Amino acid sequence: MKFTADLHIHSRFSRATSRDLGLDQLWRWAQLKGIRVVGTGDCTHPEWLAELERELIPAEPGLLRLRREPPQSQVPDSCRAPVSFLISGEISCIYRKGGRTRKVHCLVLLPDFGAAHRLNLALSRVGNLASDGRPILKLDAKDLLAMVLQASPHGLLIPAHAWTPHFSIFGACSGFESLEECFEELAPEVHAIETGLSSDPAMNWRWSVLDGITLISNSDAHSASKLGREATIFDTELSYDGIYRAIAGGKGVAGTIEFFPEQGKYHADGHRCCGVRLSPRETIAHGYRCPACGGKLTVGVLHRVELLADRPAGARPGEAPPFRSVIPLIDLIGGALRVGCSSKKAEALYFELLRGLGNEFHILLEASLEKIAARSTTTLAAGIGRMRSGEVEIEAGYDGKFGTVSVSAPDGDAT
């Protein structure tokens, strides 16, 4: 069966996250967005893991559901659907290898609480798991992979946001140039990478090293409303084993839902303090130094892909699944109404659309433009139509600053 999953999220126990990241709100926003399976996030944190064990009970094989669901009045009738949880977490590995300090974030997926406890016991010997929902450990990513496989042969380690400059397997600041360089003889046990907000599958297709590696997308949400800003579409059995086989075997991932990668906050090169954003060619011309202050530039994802790619832009492996690039619905509404995305006016129209038409993914990708216009405005409907066809205006993100992606109205104004 086809279903949408967002497997990389965080709980309120992670730093720089919203207090609303509890199971009830994840359950609610998963339905509003159109997500069938949600990662629990932060399964290494003792308090969060204990809460997960109290509040979740078995659902489909290897998946979990809320023991007591909140009142259905929290979700419009048009969006109501079952929500299952999959045990997941992110671990920050910071260590020396090959004469350099490496900083690699890893997403871990596990089939049951027993595996989570076995992994946590091993990790607790390395560092303090209670300090952060995404623990920072002096641990080689290869050794973490070995621990995951020892905790469960069906555990998965997936390099998270694989291209971001500071904390990823391929990032410009501390990254490797192959999976083998990072994981050595265990590299065949790494079946997938997470492309991250600042890259999309098309960028990854340019590097033949990744042929045969499954590309997945997730939100890395730090608040419940950010669920689904990226997601993976599966066409497989609704179970942990079904998801495992789809990721490990490359069959069963039907596609991904993506940010426009330019909207990610590390897509382009630049220096945020000086407001300087550069293309890879401009960065090279300036000797990797900020032309305003002479400081070191942050080399973005596009530049890093250009350095490692061995195929031209537009190349695509034969069996690569498709992807769709979207702008969050609340952003489109804010643009159409010319108000802030967090304004009451924008939020009111957001929930009116959900009540009338269904969940956010359905509205962004499938609902008829006529029905959208009837429930909102012709400006918003036209904007969604242009987003679907890729007719967008972009100011790329850089050095930790999110980019902007907008659609132009027929009169030339941005939506």
C-alpha positions as CSV (number, residue, x, y, z in Angstrom):
1,M,0.0,0.0,0.0
2,K,1.1,3.6,-0.5
3,F,1.6,5.8,2.5
4,T,3.7,8.8,3.5
5,A,6.2,8.8,6.3
6,D,8.3,11.4,8.1
7,L,10.9,9.4,10.1
8,H,13.3,12.1,11.3
9,I,11.7,14.4,13.9
10,H,12.6,15.6,17.4
11,S,10.9,15.7,20.8
12,R,10.7,18.5,23.3
13,F,13.8,16.9,24.9
14,S,16.1,18.1,22.1
15,R,17.7,21.5,22.2
16,A,16.2,24.4,20.2
17,T,12.8,22.6,19.8
18,S,9.3,23.6,20.6
19,R,7.5,22.5,23.8
20,D,4.6,21.3,21.7
21,L,6.6,18.3,20.5
22,G,4.7,15.7,22.4
23,L,2.9,12.6,21.1
24,D,-0.5,14.2,21.1
25,Q,0.6,17.1,18.9
26,L,2.6,14.8,16.6
27,W,-0.5,12.6,16.2
28,R,-2.6,15.7,15.4
29,W,-0.2,17.3,12.9
30,A,0.5,14.1,11.1
31,Q,-3.2,13.9,10.2
32,L,-3.3,17.6,9.2
33,K,-0.3,17.1,6.9
34,G,-1.3,13.7,5.5
35,I,1.4,11.5,7.1
36,R,0.7,7.9,8.0
37,V,3.9,7.0,9.8
38,V,5.9,9.3,12.1
39,G,9.2,8.7,13.7
40,T,9.3,9.1,17.4
41,G,12.5,10.9,17.4
42,D,15.0,11.0,20.3
43,C,14.7,7.4,21.3
44,T,18.1,7.7,23.0
45,H,16.7,10.1,25.6
46,P,15.8,8.2,28.8
47,E,12.8,10.4,29.7
48,W,11.4,10.4,26.2
49,L,11.9,6.7,25.8
50,A,10.0,6.1,29.1
51,E,7.2,8.3,27.9
52,L,7.0,6.4,24.6
53,E,6.8,3.1,26.4
54,R,4.0,4.4,28.6
55,E,1.9,6.1,25.9
56,L,2.4,3.8,22.8
57,I,1.1,0.3,22.2
58,P,1.6,-2.1,19.3
59,A,-0.2,-1.3,16.0
60,E,1.0,-2.8,12.7
61,P,4.0,-5.1,13.1
62,G,6.9,-3.1,14.4
63,L,4.9,0.1,14.5
64,L,3.1,1.7,17.4
65,R,0.0,3.9,18.1
66,L,-1.2,6.0,20.9
67,R,-2.7,4.1,23.8
68,R,-5.2,6.9,24.3
69,E,-6.0,9.1,21.3
70,P,-6.9,12.8,22.0
71,P,-10.4,13.9,21.2
72,Q,-11.2,13.7,17.4
73,S,-12.4,17.3,17.5
74,Q,-8.7,18.3,17.3
75,V,-8.6,17.1,13.7
76,P,-11.1,18.1,10.9
77,D,-13.3,15.2,9.6
78,S,-11.6,15.6,6.2
79,C,-8.2,14.9,7.6
80,R,-8.8,12.1,10.1
81,A,-6.7,9.0,9.5
82,P,-4.8,6.4,11.5
83,V,-1.3,7.5,12.6
84,S,1.5,5.0,13.5
85,F,4.8,5.7,15.1
86,L,8.2,4.1,14.3
87,I,11.1,4.2,16.9
88,S,13.7,6.6,15.7
89,G,16.4,9.0,16.9
90,E,19.3,11.2,15.7
91,I,22.8,10.9,17.1
92,S,25.6,13.5,16.6
93,C,29.0,11.8,16.2
94,I,32.0,14.1,16.7
95,Y,35.4,12.4,16.4
96,R,38.8,12.4,14.7
97,K,39.4,10.3,11.6
98,G,41.8,10.6,8.8
99,G,43.6,13.5,10.5
100,R,40.4,15.6,10.7
101,T,37.6,16.3,13.1
102,R,34.4,14.8,11.8
103,K,30.9,15.8,12.7
104,V,28.3,13.4,11.4
105,H,24.7,13.3,12.3
106,C,23.0,9.9,11.9
107,L,19.4,8.9,11.8
108,V,18.6,5.5,13.5
109,L,15.5,3.4,12.9
110,L,14.7,0.5,15.3
111,P,12.1,-2.2,15.2
112,D,11.1,-2.4,18.9
113,F,11.8,-1.0,22.4
114,G,14.1,-3.9,23.2
115,A,16.5,-2.8,20.4
116,A,16.3,0.8,21.7
117,H,17.3,-0.3,25.2
118,R,20.2,-2.4,23.9
119,L,21.4,0.5,21.8
120,N,21.1,3.0,24.7
121,L,23.0,0.7,27.1
122,A,25.9,0.7,24.6
123,L,25.7,4.4,24.0
124,S,25.5,5.2,27.7
125,R,29.0,3.9,28.1
126,V,30.2,6.6,25.6
127,G,28.4,9.7,26.9
128,N,25.5,11.3,28.7
129,L,22.2,10.4,26.9
130,A,20.1,12.6,29.2
131,S,21.8,15.8,28.2
132,D,20.0,16.2,24.8
133,G,17.4,14.4,22.8
134,R,20.0,14.3,20.0
135,P,23.1,13.3,22.0
136,I,26.5,14.5,21.1
137,L,28.9,11.6,21.5
138,K,32.7,11.2,20.9
139,L,31.9,8.1,18.7
140,D,33.0,7.1,15.2
141,A,30.0,6.8,13.0
142,K,31.3,3.3,12.0
143,D,31.2,2.2,15.6
144,L,27.7,3.6,16.0
145,L,26.6,1.5,13.0
146,A,28.1,-1.5,14.6
147,M,26.2,-0.8,17.8
148,V,22.9,-0.3,15.9
149,L,23.4,-3.7,14.1
150,Q,24.2,-5.4,17.4
151,A,21.1,-3.9,19.0
152,S,19.1,-5.3,16.1
153,P,20.1,-6.9,12.7
154,H,17.1,-5.0,11.3
155,G,18.2,-1.6,12.7
156,L,19.0,1.1,10.2
157,L,21.6,3.8,10.3
158,I,21.0,6.6,7.7
159,P,23.4,9.5,7.4
160,A,21.2,12.5,8.2
161,H,20.9,15.7,6.0
162,A,23.9,14.2,4.2
163,W,25.2,17.4,2.5
164,T,24.9,20.2,5.1
165,P,28.2,21.9,5.8
166,H,28.8,21.4,9.5
167,F,27.2,18.1,10.6
168,S,26.9,15.6,7.8
169,I,28.7,12.8,6.1
170,F,29.5,14.7,2.9
171,G,29.4,18.3,4.2
172,A,32.1,20.8,3.2
173,C,33.4,21.4,6.7
174,S,34.1,18.0,8.0
175,G,32.7,15.5,5.5
176,F,34.0,12.4,3.8
177,E,34.1,11.7,0.0
178,S,32.5,8.3,0.1
179,L,30.5,6.0,2.3
180,E,33.5,3.7,2.4
181,E,35.8,6.4,3.7
182,C,33.4,6.9,6.6
183,F,32.2,3.4,7.4
184,E,35.0,1.2,5.9
185,E,34.1,-2.5,5.7
186,L,30.6,-1.7,7.2
187,A,29.7,0.6,4.3
188,P,27.5,-2.1,2.6
189,E,25.3,-1.9,5.7
190,V,24.4,1.7,4.9
191,H,21.5,1.5,2.5
192,A,20.2,5.0,2.3
193,I,21.0,8.7,2.9
194,E,18.7,11.5,3.9
195,T,19.1,14.2,1.2
196,G,18.2,17.1,3.6
197,L,16.4,20.4,3.0
198,S,19.2,22.0,1.0
199,S,19.5,19.2,-1.6
200,D,17.0,17.2,-3.6
201,P,17.2,13.8,-5.4
202,A,18.2,15.5,-8.7
203,M,21.3,16.9,-7.1
204,N,22.2,13.5,-5.6
205,W,21.7,11.7,-9.0
206,R,24.7,13.6,-10.3
207,W,27.1,11.5,-8.2
208,S,27.4,7.9,-9.4
209,V,28.8,6.8,-6.0
210,L,25.2,7.0,-4.7
211,D,23.7,4.7,-7.4
212,G,22.0,1.9,-5.5
213,I,21.7,4.0,-2.3
214,T,18.1,4.8,-1.4
215,L,17.3,8.5,-1.1
216,I,14.8,9.4,1.6
217,S,13.5,12.7,2.8
218,N,12.2,13.8,6.2
219,S,11.3,17.0,8.0
220,D,13.8,17.0,10.8
221,A,11.0,18.9,12.5
222,H,11.8,21.0,15.6
223,S,8.1,21.9,16.1
224,A,5.0,19.9,15.4
225,S,3.7,22.2,12.6
226,K,7.0,21.6,10.7
227,L,6.1,17.9,10.2
228,G,6.1,17.0,6.5
229,R,8.1,19.9,5.1
230,E,9.8,16.9,3.5
231,A,8.6,13.3,3.5
232,T,9.0,9.9,1.9
233,I,6.3,8.0,0.0
234,F,6.4,4.3,0.4
235,D,4.6,1.6,-1.6
236,T,5.1,-1.4,0.6
237,E,3.6,-3.3,3.5
238,L,2.6,-1.0,6.3
239,S,5.0,-2.4,8.9
240,Y,8.6,-1.9,10.2
241,D,9.8,-4.8,8.0
242,G,8.0,-3.3,5.0
243,I,9.8,0.0,5.5
244,Y,13.1,-1.7,6.3
245,R,12.9,-3.8,3.0
246,A,11.9,-0.7,1.0
247,I,14.9,1.3,2.3
248,A,17.4,-1.6,2.4
249,G,16.4,-3.1,-0.9
250,G,15.6,0.0,-2.9
251,K,12.2,-1.3,-3.9
252,G,9.2,0.2,-2.2
253,V,10.2,3.8,-2.0
254,A,7.8,5.4,-4.5
255,G,9.1,8.9,-4.2
256,T,9.7,11.9,-2.0
257,I,8.2,15.2,-1.2
258,E,10.8,17.9,-1.1
259,F,11.5,21.5,-0.2
260,F,12.7,23.4,-3.2
261,P,16.4,22.9,-2.2
262,E,17.2,26.6,-2.6
263,Q,14.9,27.2,0.4
264,G,17.2,25.2,2.6
265,K,19.4,27.3,4.8
266,Y,22.7,25.9,3.5
267,H,22.1,25.6,-0.3
268,A,24.3,28.4,-1.5
269,D,27.7,29.6,-0.4
270,G,27.9,32.8,1.7
271,H,28.6,34.8,4.9
272,R,25.4,35.6,6.8
273,C,27.0,38.3,8.9
274,C,27.8,40.4,5.8
275,G,24.7,39.4,3.9
276,V,26.9,37.9,1.2
277,R,25.5,35.0,-0.9
278,L,27.7,33.5,-3.7
279,S,27.6,30.9,-6.4
280,P,30.3,28.2,-6.4
281,R,32.1,30.0,-9.2
282,E,32.1,33.3,-7.3
283,T,33.3,31.6,-4.2
284,I,36.3,30.1,-6.0
285,A,37.0,33.5,-7.6
286,H,37.2,35.1,-4.2
287,G,39.4,32.4,-2.8
288,Y,36.8,31.1,-0.5
289,R,36.8,34.4,1.4
290,C,34.0,36.8,2.0
291,P,34.5,39.8,-0.4
292,A,33.1,42.1,2.3
293,C,35.1,41.3,5.4
294,G,37.7,38.7,4.2
295,G,36.3,36.1,6.6
296,K,35.9,32.4,5.7
297,L,32.8,31.6,3.7
298,T,30.5,28.8,4.5
299,V,30.6,26.5,1.5
300,G,27.0,25.3,0.8
301,V,25.4,22.1,-0.5
302,L,25.3,23.1,-4.1
303,H,29.1,23.8,-4.2
304,R,29.8,20.5,-2.4
305,V,27.7,18.6,-4.9
306,E,29.5,20.3,-7.8
307,L,32.8,19.3,-6.4
308,L,31.9,15.6,-6.1
309,A,29.5,15.1,-9.0
310,D,30.7,13.1,-12.0
311,R,27.5,13.6,-14.0
312,P,26.0,16.8,-15.5
313,A,22.9,18.5,-14.1
314,G,19.8,16.7,-15.3
315,A,21.3,13.2,-15.2
316,R,19.0,10.5,-13.7
317,P,19.6,6.9,-12.9
318,G,17.1,4.7,-14.8
319,E,15.2,3.3,-11.8
320,A,15.2,6.4,-9.6
321,P,11.8,7.2,-8.2
322,P,10.2,10.6,-8.8
323,F,10.0,13.5,-6.4
324,R,7.7,16.5,-6.0
325,S,8.9,19.9,-4.7
326,V,6.4,21.9,-2.7
327,I,6.1,25.2,-0.7
328,P,4.4,24.8,2.7
329,L,0.7,25.7,2.4
330,I,0.9,28.3,5.2
331,D,3.6,30.1,3.3
332,L,1.6,30.2,0.1
333,I,-1.4,31.4,2.0
334,G,0.6,34.2,3.7
335,G,1.9,35.3,0.3
336,A,-1.6,35.3,-1.3
337,L,-3.1,37.2,1.6
338,R,-0.1,39.5,2.0
339,V,0.1,38.7,5.7
340,G,2.6,36.9,7.9
341,C,2.5,33.1,7.9
342,S,1.8,33.1,11.6
343,S,-1.0,35.6,11.5
344,K,-4.5,34.7,12.6
345,K,-5.8,35.5,9.1
346,A,-3.4,33.0,7.4
347,E,-4.1,30.3,10.0
348,A,-7.8,30.7,9.7
349,L,-7.7,30.2,5.9
350,Y,-5.3,27.2,6.4
351,F,-7.7,25.4,8.6
352,E,-10.7,26.4,6.4
353,L,-9.0,24.7,3.5
354,L,-8.2,21.6,5.5
355,R,-11.8,21.3,6.6
356,G,-13.1,21.7,3.1
357,L,-10.6,19.8,1.0
358,G,-8.5,17.4,3.1
359,N,-5.0,17.3,4.4
360,E,-2.1,19.6,3.3
361,F,-0.4,17.1,1.0
362,H,-3.7,16.5,-0.8
363,I,-4.2,20.3,-1.2
364,L,-0.7,20.9,-2.4
365,L,-0.4,18.0,-4.8
366,E,-3.8,16.7,-5.8
367,A,-6.8,18.9,-5.2
368,S,-8.3,20.6,-8.2
369,L,-7.4,24.3,-8.5
370,E,-11.1,25.1,-9.0
371,K,-12.0,23.7,-5.6
372,I,-9.0,25.5,-4.0
373,A,-10.2,28.8,-5.5
374,A,-13.7,28.2,-4.4
375,R,-12.5,27.7,-0.8
376,S,-9.9,30.5,-0.8
377,T,-8.9,32.9,-3.5
378,T,-8.0,32.6,-7.2
379,T,-4.6,34.1,-6.3
380,L,-3.8,31.2,-4.0
381,A,-5.1,28.6,-6.4
382,A,-3.0,30.1,-9.2
383,G,0.0,30.1,-6.9
384,I,-0.4,26.4,-6.1
385,G,-0.8,25.7,-9.8
386,R,2.5,27.5,-10.6
387,M,4.2,25.7,-7.7
388,R,3.2,22.4,-9.1
389,S,4.7,23.2,-12.5
390,G,7.9,24.6,-10.9
391,E,7.3,28.2,-11.9
392,V,8.8,29.7,-8.8
393,E,11.0,32.7,-7.9
394,I,14.0,31.8,-5.7
395,E,16.4,33.5,-3.4
396,A,18.7,30.8,-2.2
397,G,19.5,30.2,1.5
398,Y,23.0,30.3,2.7
399,D,25.2,30.1,5.9
400,G,22.2,29.2,8.1
401,K,19.7,31.6,6.6
402,F,16.6,30.0,5.0
403,G,16.0,31.0,1.4
404,T,12.7,32.2,0.0
405,V,10.7,30.5,-2.7
406,S,7.6,32.3,-4.0
407,V,5.3,32.1,-7.0
408,S,4.5,35.1,-9.1
409,A,0.9,36.2,-9.8
410,P,0.0,37.1,-13.4
411,D,0.5,40.8,-12.7
412,G,4.0,40.1,-11.6
413,D,3.4,40.3,-7.8
414,A,4.8,37.5,-5.7
415,T,2.5,35.1,-3.9
